[in-house]
Amino acid sequence: MVLGGSRMLGIVLSENFDAPYFSQSFQEFWRRWHMTLGGWFRDYLYIPLGGSRVGRAKWLRNVLFVWMFTGLWHGAAWNFLWWGVYFGVLLVLEKLVWGKWLQKRGGIVRRMYALPLLLVSFVMLTSIISTTMINYSNMQTRYRQQVR
């Protein structure tokens, strides 16, 4: 709706999502999800660090650094950092460990592999946000009690 409404006003916006839940891997999911933000991380962090045109150790460092930064982009707390590391590790494992096995499987198997792990990440992110909100609420309650 936003894209259509903005075009009616003469404003052209970039497409940001491309049916990510139909993805068959984490790499594909992140190519389809938040495409403008992912492009920014790729262009301004991953590629300047050397991208994938470096040795395996530096590539691993690059991927984990970018994903840690992605976690911090979502919030300045350790929990968000670990959320980013979770995806960085999953992407590394997909690339180095089970990626070739998955390529040989059908689309349903690949979706069945990716979707539950994505749901776990959303539960992590939601619980992280909920914990932050609960902590903030508790802090407000303690402040009100001190003021009285």
C-alpha positions, 0 to 999 in steps of 0.5 A: 500500500505504501508503494502504491500510495507514494507512487500516486503522489509522484514519489518512487520508493524502493521495494523493501520486502520480496515475499521473504517467507517463501525463501528456501534458505537463510541467505535467500531470506535475508536477500528478500527481507529488509532489502534496503537495510541489507544493501546498506550493510553490504555496501558500507560494512561487508564489502569495505571489510573485504566481503567474501573475496578474502580468506575463510577466517576473514570472511567469517570475521566479516559475516559475524561483524556485520551481523553483530552490527545488525543486531545492534542496529535493532537495539543497543543491548547485549540481547540484540547483539546475540540475536545478530550473532544467531543469524550470523552463525546460521548463515555461516553454518548454511554456507559451510556445513549443510548448504550443499545437502540442502541444495540437493533437497526439494523446496519443501524440505528447504522451507521446513528447515528455514521457517522454524529457525526463523520463528525461533529468532522472532521469538528471541527478538520479541522476548528481547523487546518484551524484556526491555519493555518490562524492565522499563516499566519496572523502572518507571514504577520504582521511580513513581514510588520514590517520588511519592 
